Amino acid sequence: MDGIEMKSTLTRRQVLGSALAATGSVVAGPALAQGAFPNRPIKILVGFAPGGFTDVAARLIGQELSKSLGQSVVVENRAGANGMIASDATAKSPPDGYTLHMSSLGLTTNPLLMDRSQFDPVKSFTPISLLAMVPNILVVHNGLPAKNLQELLALGRTQPLRQASAGNGSPGHLSGALLQLLTKAQMDHIPYKGSAPAMNDLVAGHVDLSFPTIPTALPLVRSGKLRAIGVTGARRSALMPEVPSIAEGGVPGYDMGGWYGLVGPAGMPKEVTDTLSREIVRIMKVPEVRDRFIAEGADPVGSTSAEMGDFLVRDFKRWGEVVKSANIKASS
């Protein structure tokens, strides 16, 4: 081909490319082969109303996925039944990677707490990636004569401690149930309709302790209205690094935390799962995303599909033992 023919060919290609771009036929982002995943919008189901961090996390992830995969990612809120409506809808969706679920602790605890659950947290889903762990924090009111975990446990072996939580089966409730199971300390659980009234009664001294989220407790601890005893996660929190974990405080193996993860219906193709998992691992290293999770008291992770699968098996088994031991029901 001589120079004139080459120039003509390039010009025709340039014109064609410009025409496609003008009609919206060129998708921003990496070039995708015809029929490759994804070739249409992806939907992320969220089991809670807009505004909470589960919803915020889904939108953060969706925005980053859209940039890299070159397809729209739509977040759809299906609130109700502590997230079970969205979980059940995901489990019943086609396993093609176009319907995903921003899941959390309720995925593994709801089937244990609610008789009407229609899914199995291990068998009904394809794990994609564990995004972050979300520890709670053990706080006590200032009038309680316990300055550290060992003093608190010693007190709990002589008299029942009054534990406030945001409700039956909540992460705070389960945190106390696990501590009681491992230490034999006595705790009388008092459920409230949300964390705000529970914290009000704790500050007033009507109850002895609670396990709120770290962002909820942080201003109350900083202002001296409550005393922090220990973080429920495996390690200290970046938000309150001066507070030891409960395991550090003398309860080896204690590790309780909420979490955020992405799953899809069972039976998703491996290549689709791997694509999504790789993207989530990358996204959880993006500084803006990490900072937003940390600000909510979450410890960013970003795992492989296999790692999340192993985590779901362990989490379901652990909470099965705790729920059975404490005879916990969400409606009790």
Disulfide bonds with the S-S distance in Angstrom:
none
